[in-house]
Amino acid sequence: MDLRKVPGAKIEFPGRCKRIRVLQVICHLNIGGVQRQLLKLLPRLNSQKYDVSILCVRNLGELMPLFVKEGFPVHLIVIKRVHLLRNFFKLVKFMREGRFDIVHTHMYDANTPARVAAKLAGVPGILAHEHNIENWKGKRQKIMDRFLANFTDKIIAVSQGVKNFLIEEEGIPEKKIEVVYNGVDLGEFDDVRVDIEDKKKEFGIAPQEKVVGMVSRIVPQKGHKYFLQAAAEILKVFPDTKFLIVGGGKRALEEEIKRLTKELGIEKQVIFAGYREDIPEILPLLDVFAFPSEREGFPNALLEVMVAEKSIVATDIPGVNEIIIEGENGFLVPPKDSKALADRIITLLKDTKLRRRMGKRGRERVRDFSMEEVKEKIEALYDGLVQSKQTGY
């Protein structure tokens, strides 16, 4: 029984007066890779050792009930320009009164104010989690990041690519950075049983049609327009192909992407499925998975696709090229190159044996990125931080 979920329960340990109180600070709990990774990680942490709470600084988001269901208190203190100082000091007060031992921050808009607040509140341990290569940052943001690094105990980078960016572009000392790759539940698809023909019918796809898919939020960095441009080329060779886009986004951007399908004359071949919770049942439909992102940290989607043993064509960018080994478990193409993307997808559509071989090698490769390993590394960071601060534990 998880005593964390029993009202009024108290847990005691030999030589330990209380659990380590950890506050996860994030912008929001909207649907996204960072949030889904946390939803898999936090329930795995030793609940007899760590008392975990969550604080959002923008809004709560659609995934909030799932975190609450897992037994994690979720709080909201909005940090925006309106009432900025008043709410910032509310954040400081919340951290001080919560007597947190560690503040662990995620995403830029939370990383910045939460670390300053934690320092002012006297929180002993401060961790910042960098989930992406934020190449949009200007001089001001980079100066702020270097300043914040002075009182951040560790900065967690989700890939070597993110670590290199922090060192080379932001001037963060290497000794401050620890690489902890994202993880995946290796058993997530073990019990999935899908009738492929019935599932295709659900999306209006004929049994004989090939399927090339993308699973991601519709945002500019994900490269949907290059996927659609590639689709137009692929249809010249494989006219009986459907292109499945799973994931939603802001209405204006979705409409822009849909207009592009009409301009390319491929609107009848492209299916916009929106946000779906049945990803494990959708992936078996795919013949090829496309990943045309312009920048990433360490994409969860690729890990899930590899668990499902699907062949992949992805962009050769930091983070992604730490997962995909060219020609082994997928193909890598230059970013923003729809022609190269189309050529590699066509190669896979022509060769069933190659698709299967890459899928199996992907499944073997993904064992290096288990969620259990992420859990062990995060717990080790928490424990080492508490011990180094000598906070009386």
Helices and strands as residue ranges (DSSP letters): G 3-5, E 20-26, H 33-41, G 42-44, E 50-56, H 64-69, E 74-76, H 84-98, E 102-106, H 108-121, E 125-130, H 139-149, E 154-157, H 160-168, G 174-176, E 177-179, H 196-202, E 210-215, G 220-222, H 224-237, E 241-246, H 251-263, G 267-269, E 270-274, H 279-282, G 283-285, E 288-291, H 300-307, E 311-315, G 320-322, E 331-333, H 338-350, H 352-365, G 366-369, H 371-389
